[in-house]
Protein backbone atom coordinates (compact mmCIF):
# COMPACT_ATOMS: atom_id res chain seq x y z
CA UNK A 1 0.00 0.00 0.00
CA UNK A 2 1.26 3.48 -0.90
CA UNK A 3 1.57 5.97 1.92
CA UNK A 4 3.04 9.36 2.67
CA UNK A 5 5.69 9.49 5.37
CA UNK A 6 5.48 12.21 7.99
CA UNK A 7 9.02 13.27 7.15
CA UNK A 8 8.16 13.78 3.48
CA UNK A 9 4.95 15.66 4.31
CA UNK A 10 6.69 18.02 6.74
CA UNK A 11 9.57 18.72 4.36
CA UNK A 12 7.16 19.58 1.56
CA UNK A 13 4.91 21.97 3.53
CA UNK A 14 7.90 23.75 5.05
CA UNK A 15 9.52 24.23 1.65
CA UNK A 16 6.37 25.33 -0.24
CA UNK A 17 5.24 27.55 2.62
CA UNK A 18 8.65 29.16 2.75
CA UNK A 19 8.47 29.90 -0.98
CA UNK A 20 4.84 31.11 -1.09
CA UNK A 21 4.11 32.47 2.39
CA UNK A 22 0.84 30.48 2.69
CA UNK A 23 -0.02 28.03 5.47
CA UNK A 24 -0.58 24.44 4.40
CA UNK A 25 -1.09 20.90 5.65
CA UNK A 26 -0.75 17.32 4.40
CA UNK A 27 -3.07 14.58 5.67
CA UNK A 28 -2.59 10.82 5.49
CA UNK A 29 -5.06 8.17 4.29
CA UNK A 30 -6.99 8.46 7.59
CA UNK A 31 -7.45 12.22 7.18
CA UNK A 32 -4.99 12.93 10.02
CA UNK A 33 -2.63 15.88 9.64
CA UNK A 34 0.99 14.62 9.31
CA UNK A 35 2.52 17.79 7.82
CA UNK A 36 1.92 21.35 9.07
CA UNK A 37 4.23 24.25 8.38
CA UNK A 38 3.18 25.85 11.69
CA UNK A 39 3.34 22.47 13.51
CA UNK A 40 0.20 23.39 15.47
CA UNK A 41 -2.27 20.73 14.30
CA UNK A 42 -0.09 17.65 13.81
CA UNK A 43 -2.07 14.51 14.72
CA UNK A 44 -5.47 16.24 14.36
CA UNK A 45 -8.13 14.68 12.12
CA UNK A 46 -9.13 17.15 9.37
CA UNK A 47 -12.81 17.16 8.41
CA UNK A 48 -12.38 18.12 4.75
CA UNK A 49 -9.55 15.60 4.32
CA UNK A 50 -11.73 12.86 5.83
CA UNK A 51 -14.49 13.57 3.31
CA UNK A 52 -12.02 13.46 0.44
CA UNK A 53 -10.46 10.18 1.67
CA UNK A 54 -13.94 8.61 1.92
CA UNK A 55 -14.25 9.30 -1.79
CA UNK A 56 -17.12 11.77 -1.48
CA UNK A 57 -15.20 14.40 -3.47
CA UNK A 58 -11.72 14.88 -4.95
CA UNK A 59 -11.33 18.46 -3.75
CA UNK A 60 -12.98 21.00 -1.45
CA UNK A 61 -12.75 24.76 -1.93
CA UNK A 62 -13.62 27.15 0.89
CA UNK A 63 -14.27 30.70 -0.32
CA UNK A 64 -13.95 33.89 1.68
CA UNK A 65 -17.75 34.00 1.86
CA UNK A 66 -17.83 30.42 3.23
CA UNK A 67 -15.33 31.44 5.88
CA UNK A 68 -17.47 34.42 6.91
CA UNK A 69 -20.70 32.38 6.95
CA UNK A 70 -19.08 29.72 9.16
CA UNK A 71 -17.97 32.41 11.57
CA UNK A 72 -14.39 31.46 10.69
CA UNK A 73 -14.86 27.83 11.72
CA UNK A 74 -13.72 27.11 8.17
CA UNK A 75 -10.76 28.90 6.65
CA UNK A 76 -10.51 30.13 3.10
CA UNK A 77 -8.42 27.71 1.08
CA UNK A 78 -8.30 24.59 -1.04
CA UNK A 79 -7.96 20.87 -0.26
CA UNK A 80 -7.23 18.25 -2.92
CA UNK A 81 -6.75 14.49 -3.01
CA UNK A 82 -3.32 12.93 -3.58
CA UNK A 83 -3.51 9.82 -5.78
CA UNK A 84 -0.93 7.26 -6.84
CA UNK A 85 -2.00 4.76 -9.52
CA UNK A 86 -5.64 5.61 -8.78
CA UNK A 87 -5.24 5.00 -5.04
CA UNK A 88 -6.11 7.78 -2.56
CA UNK A 89 -3.13 8.10 -0.23
CA UNK A 90 -3.75 11.51 1.37
CA UNK A 91 -4.68 15.16 0.85
CA UNK A 92 -2.96 18.50 0.49
CA UNK A 93 -4.55 21.64 1.92
CA UNK A 94 -3.50 25.27 1.64
CA UNK A 95 -5.04 28.44 3.08
CA UNK A 96 -5.50 31.59 0.98
CA UNK A 97 -7.42 33.03 -1.98
CA UNK A 98 -8.81 30.17 -4.07
CA UNK A 99 -7.59 31.54 -7.41
CA UNK A 100 -4.04 31.71 -6.06
CA UNK A 101 -3.73 28.63 -3.84
CA UNK A 102 -5.64 26.17 -6.07
CA UNK A 103 -2.80 25.83 -8.66
CA UNK A 104 -0.27 25.54 -5.83
CA UNK A 105 -2.30 22.74 -4.23
CA UNK A 106 -2.53 20.82 -7.52
CA UNK A 107 1.20 21.13 -8.12
CA UNK A 108 2.03 20.08 -4.55
CA UNK A 109 -0.29 17.05 -4.77
CA UNK A 110 1.33 16.05 -8.07
CA UNK A 111 4.82 16.46 -6.57
CA UNK A 112 3.96 14.19 -3.63
CA UNK A 113 2.46 11.58 -5.98
CA UNK A 114 5.53 11.72 -8.21
CA UNK A 115 7.83 11.40 -5.19
CA UNK A 116 5.92 8.32 -3.96
CA UNK A 117 6.20 6.73 -7.41
CA UNK A 118 9.89 7.61 -7.50
CA UNK A 119 10.40 5.87 -4.16
CA UNK A 120 8.51 2.84 -5.50
CA UNK A 121 10.78 2.77 -8.54
CA UNK A 122 13.87 3.05 -6.36
CA UNK A 123 12.62 0.22 -4.15
CA UNK A 124 12.03 -1.90 -7.24
CA UNK A 125 15.48 -1.05 -8.60
CA UNK A 126 17.07 -1.83 -5.24
CA UNK A 127 15.28 -5.18 -5.17
CA UNK A 128 16.36 -6.08 -8.70
CA UNK A 129 19.92 -4.89 -8.11
CA UNK A 130 20.05 -6.83 -4.84
CA UNK A 131 18.91 -9.97 -6.65
CA UNK A 132 21.49 -9.41 -9.39
CA UNK A 133 24.12 -8.87 -6.72
CA UNK A 134 23.25 -12.18 -5.07
CA UNK A 135 23.39 -13.94 -8.44
CA UNK A 136 26.75 -12.36 -9.24
CA UNK A 137 28.11 -13.41 -5.84
CA UNK A 138 26.93 -16.98 -6.39
CA UNK A 139 28.46 -16.95 -9.87
CA UNK A 140 31.69 -15.57 -8.46
CA UNK A 141 31.79 -18.38 -5.89
CA UNK A 142 31.22 -20.98 -8.62
CA UNK A 143 33.88 -19.41 -10.85
CA UNK A 144 36.29 -19.35 -7.93
CA UNK A 145 35.82 -23.10 -7.52
CA UNK A 146 36.32 -23.62 -11.26
CA UNK A 147 39.42 -21.42 -11.13
CA UNK A 148 40.76 -23.45 -8.23
CA UNK A 149 40.07 -26.66 -10.16
CA UNK A 150 41.77 -25.21 -13.23
CA UNK A 151 44.84 -24.38 -11.18
CA UNK A 152 44.93 -27.93 -9.81
CA UNK A 153 44.44 -29.37 -13.29
CA UNK A 154 47.20 -27.16 -14.64
CA UNK A 155 49.54 -28.27 -11.87
CA UNK A 156 48.59 -31.93 -12.40
CA UNK A 157 49.19 -31.61 -16.15
CA UNK A 158 52.62 -30.14 -15.48
CA UNK A 159 53.39 -33.01 -13.09
CA UNK A 160 52.30 -35.58 -15.70
CA UNK A 161 54.44 -33.88 -18.34
CA UNK A 162 57.48 -34.02 -16.07
CA UNK A 163 56.77 -37.65 -15.20
CA UNK A 164 56.48 -38.58 -18.90
CA UNK A 165 59.79 -36.87 -19.62
CA UNK A 166 61.44 -38.72 -16.73
CA UNK A 167 60.05 -42.07 -17.92
CA UNK A 168 61.33 -41.38 -21.44
CA UNK A 169 64.77 -40.65 -20.01
CA UNK A 170 64.68 -43.91 -18.01
CA UNK A 171 63.74 -45.87 -21.13
CA UNK A 172 66.75 -44.43 -22.94
CA UNK A 173 68.98 -45.50 -20.03
CA UNK A 174 67.42 -48.98 -20.19
CA UNK A 175 68.39 -49.19 -23.86
CA UNK A 176 72.00 -48.66 -22.86
CA UNK A 177 71.76 -51.51 -20.34
CA UNK A 178 70.21 -53.77 -22.97
CA UNK A 179 73.01 -52.94 -25.40
CA UNK A 180 75.49 -53.95 -22.73
CA UNK A 181 73.59 -57.22 -22.14
CA UNK A 182 73.65 -57.92 -25.88
CA UNK A 183 77.39 -57.42 -25.90
CA UNK A 184 77.71 -59.83 -22.97
CA UNK A 185 75.49 -62.35 -24.79
CA UNK A 186 77.64 -62.14 -27.89
CA UNK A 187 80.75 -62.62 -25.81
CA UNK A 188 79.05 -65.54 -24.02
CA UNK A 189 78.16 -67.24 -27.32
CA UNK A 190 81.71 -66.69 -28.57
CA UNK A 191 83.07 -68.13 -25.32
CA UNK A 192 80.79 -71.16 -25.71
CA UNK A 193 81.94 -71.68 -29.26
CA UNK A 194 85.60 -71.56 -28.25
CA UNK A 195 84.92 -73.93 -25.40
CA UNK A 196 83.20 -76.37 -27.79
CA UNK A 197 86.23 -76.27 -30.11
CA UNK A 198 88.58 -76.96 -27.23
CA UNK A 199 86.34 -79.80 -26.00
CA UNK A 200 86.34 -81.36 -29.48
CA UNK A 201 90.11 -81.17 -29.62
CA UNK A 202 90.36 -82.89 -26.26
CA UNK A 203 88.41 -85.85 -27.54
CA UNK A 204 87.04 -88.23 -24.90
CA UNK A 205 88.61 -86.20 -22.13
CA UNK A 206 86.70 -83.10 -23.23
CA UNK A 207 83.18 -84.54 -23.15
CA UNK A 208 82.31 -83.01 -19.82
CA UNK A 209 83.70 -79.70 -20.91
CA UNK A 210 81.64 -79.98 -24.12
CA UNK A 211 78.43 -80.11 -22.06
CA UNK A 212 79.48 -76.94 -20.26
CA UNK A 213 80.30 -75.25 -23.58
CA UNK A 214 76.82 -76.09 -24.92
CA UNK A 215 75.17 -74.62 -21.83
CA UNK A 216 77.25 -71.46 -22.18
CA UNK A 217 76.11 -71.07 -25.81
CA UNK A 218 72.48 -71.67 -24.77
CA UNK A 219 72.82 -68.98 -22.09
CA UNK A 220 74.15 -66.55 -24.67
CA UNK A 221 71.32 -67.33 -27.09
CA UNK A 222 68.69 -67.08 -24.32
CA UNK A 223 70.08 -63.74 -23.15
CA UNK A 224 70.06 -62.41 -26.70
CA UNK A 225 66.45 -63.60 -27.24
CA UNK A 226 65.32 -62.05 -23.92
CA UNK A 227 66.95 -58.77 -24.83
CA UNK A 228 65.10 -58.73 -28.15
CA UNK A 229 61.78 -59.31 -26.37
CA UNK A 230 62.54 -56.63 -23.80
CA UNK A 231 63.54 -54.27 -26.62
CA UNK A 232 60.19 -54.85 -28.37
CA UNK A 233 58.34 -54.16 -25.11
CA UNK A 234 60.35 -51.01 -24.51
CA UNK A 235 59.59 -49.81 -28.04
CA UNK A 236 55.90 -50.24 -27.29
CA UNK A 237 56.40 -48.34 -24.03
CA UNK A 238 58.24 -45.58 -25.87
CA UNK A 239 55.37 -45.36 -28.38
CA UNK A 240 52.86 -45.14 -25.53
CA UNK A 241 54.95 -42.51 -23.78
CA UNK A 242 55.07 -40.45 -26.97
CA UNK A 243 51.26 -40.55 -27.20
CA UNK A 244 50.86 -39.69 -23.53
CA UNK A 245 53.37 -36.87 -23.94
CA UNK A 246 51.43 -35.47 -26.89
CA UNK A 247 48.10 -35.67 -25.03
CA UNK A 248 49.71 -34.24 -21.88
CA UNK A 249 51.06 -31.30 -23.87
CA UNK A 250 47.62 -30.57 -25.34
CA UNK A 251 45.98 -30.96 -21.92
CA UNK A 252 48.48 -28.57 -20.37
CA UNK A 253 47.78 -25.99 -23.08
CA UNK A 254 44.00 -26.35 -22.65
CA UNK A 255 44.17 -26.23 -18.85
CA UNK A 256 46.36 -23.14 -18.98
CA UNK A 257 43.91 -21.41 -21.33
CA UNK A 258 41.05 -22.45 -19.04
CA UNK A 259 42.90 -21.06 -16.05
CA UNK A 260 43.53 -17.74 -17.79
CA UNK A 261 39.90 -17.58 -18.95
CA UNK A 262 38.48 -18.26 -15.48
CA UNK A 263 40.83 -15.70 -13.95
CA UNK A 264 39.61 -13.12 -16.49
CA UNK A 265 35.98 -14.02 -15.73
CA UNK A 266 36.71 -13.60 -12.02
CA UNK A 267 38.11 -10.11 -12.65
CA UNK A 268 35.09 -9.22 -14.80
CA UNK A 269 32.69 -10.39 -12.10
CA UNK A 270 34.57 -8.35 -9.50
CA UNK A 271 34.17 -5.26 -11.72
CA UNK A 272 30.45 -6.01 -12.17
CA UNK A 273 30.05 -6.35 -8.40
CA UNK A 274 31.77 -2.99 -7.87
CA UNK A 275 29.40 -1.39 -10.41
CA UNK A 276 26.41 -2.95 -8.64
CA UNK A 277 27.62 -1.67 -5.26
CA UNK A 278 28.02 1.80 -6.77
CA UNK A 279 24.50 1.62 -8.24
CA UNK A 280 23.02 0.46 -4.92
CA UNK A 281 24.75 3.31 -3.12
CA UNK A 282 23.51 5.90 -5.63
CA UNK A 283 19.93 4.59 -5.56
CA UNK A 284 19.95 4.61 -1.77
CA UNK A 285 20.81 8.31 -1.60
C-alpha positions, 0 to 999 in steps of 0.5 A: 500500500502506498503511503506518505511518510510524515518526514516527506509531508513536513519537508514539503509543507515547510519548503512550499510555505517558505516559498509562497508564504501560505499556510498548508497541511498534508493529511494521510489516508486516515485524514490525520494531519501529518505535515503542518508548516506551523506544527500546530495541528499535527495529529489532528483529524481534518474534516475536509480531508476525511471527506475526500479520503472517503471518496465523497469528493476529490477536492474541497474549496472554501471561499472567503464568503464560506469562511465568513458564513461559518464564523471562521470555523472554516478557513478560506483555502483549497484541499485536494486528493493525492492519488498514486495509480488511482489509489487515494493516499492523502490530501494536500490543503493550503489556506488563501485566496482560491484563485491563487492557492488552487494551482499551488495545491494541484502542483504540490499534490502532483509532486507528492504523488511523483515522489511516492512513485519515484520511491517505489521505482527506487525500491524496485530497482534496489530489489532487482539490483540486490537480486542481481548482486546475489546472483553475481556473488553466487556466480563468483563463488562458482567461478572461484571453484572452477578457477581453483580446479583449473589451477589444480588441473594445470599443476597436475598436467605439469606433473604428468608432463614431467613424469612422462619426460622422466620415464622417457629418459629412463627408457633411454637409459634402459636401452644402454643396459640392454646394449650392454647385455647384448654385448655380454650375450655375444661374448658368451656365445663366442666363449661357448663356441671356443669352449666347444672347439677346445672340447672337441680337440680334447676328444674323450677327455673333453666330453664333460667340458663340451656339455658346459660349452653347450650350456654357455652357448644356450645362455648366450642365445637365451640372453640375446632372445630375452633382450630382443623381447625386452627391446620390443616391449620397450619400443611399445612403451616408448610409443605409448609414452610419446602418445601420452606426452602429446596428449599431456602437452595438449591438456596442459595448453588447454588447462592453462587457457582455461585457467587464464579464462576463469581468472579473467571471468573472475576479474570481470565479475569483480568489476560487475560487483563494484558497479552494482555496489556503486549503483546500490549506493547511488539509488539509496541516496 
